[in-house]
Amino acid sequence: QVQLVESGGGLVQAGGSLRLSCAASVNIFSFVTMGWHRQAPGNERELVAAITSGGTTDAADSVKGRFIISRDNAKNTVYLQMNSLKPEDTAVYYCKAVGYLNGRRRDYWGQGTQVTVSS
């Protein structure tokens, strides 16, 4: 079955950088869209950035200019480069993939990786 495994989270000082990785167990061309979501305690899970199979990207206003989503098709991996991190970025970050099986939409989620930004 499809597995998404996140890595790269950790503790970083404000102003620092982290790169998150999401490794998929299948060819990422299988997915229409892949992206990153985050959820802080007491908050709703929110979209951070996404990339389509065609390479189109989008990002939340709160992270534009700081976060960059990219992919390496040969490694079946999607990345989130996070720069100029702020304490407000502290959250669990989840990888998501959207695909279609027999014409039906399927959403897949990774287990999440914790990002903590200290002030």
Secondary structure as UniProt FT lines:
FT   STRAND          4..7
FT   STRAND          10..13
FT   TURN            14..15
FT   STRAND          18..24
FT   HELIX           28..30
FT   STRAND          31..39
FT   TURN            41..42
FT   STRAND          46..52
FT   TURN            53..54
FT   STRAND          57..59
FT   TURN            61..66
FT   STRAND          67..72
FT   HELIX           73..75
FT   STRAND          77..82
FT   HELIX           87..89
FT   STRAND          91..101
FT   TURN            102..103
FT   STRAND          104..109
FT   STRAND          113..118
//
